Amino acid sequence: MVSPLCEHRHGFLDATTMNKTDWKSALGALAGLEPSSAVADAQADKSDPVQRRKREGVVYSTNPDFAYADDVQATPSDTLPERQQRLRVSMERAGRGGKTVTLVRGFVGTDEQLQQLCRQLKQRCGVGGAVKDGEMVIQGDHRARLVGLLCEMGYTQTK
């Protein structure tokens, strides 16, 4: 025999049902409400850390109609013409285990175009490198050579 915990206008809520559900849905069942989308979203967030990161900054909303907006990825702006690019070339040694690298900063454009420019510069200098955090990292001290190469390629505002 099922022992009712609470009689509600929709029927009985038994102990086995309570054990299989969490307290929010049980409370909603007692009140005769459907689980809200915020509760469902919170439950999905617990199981999916990617969803939780998307809504970072929004803790809780008391508005039942509140729709959590996902972070909108900024669309990469159109690449500036080569003459308008203000590239800055610098040398850095700190935090790299004593290794010297040349940094090229200030490129405005898509990641693919930045990768392509970095690849061309690495080939012309005969060294390795990578693109990290929107800047080109070229191994070794090649400041003068890179400024000359970039000016030849049409990046006239390079310093």
RAPE-V704942 format. One record per helix or strand. SS is the DSSP state (2 for helix, 1 for strand). FROM is the first residue (numbers start at 1). TO is the last residue. Records with the same first field share a line. If there is no record, write none. Layout:
# RAPE-V704942
SS=FROM-TO ; FROM-TO
This chain:
# RAPE-V704942
1=4-8 ; 11-14 ; 88-92 ; 101-105 ; 129-132 ; 135-139
2=15-20 ; 23-31 ; 37-47 ; 49-54 ; 82-84 ; 111-125 ; 143-152
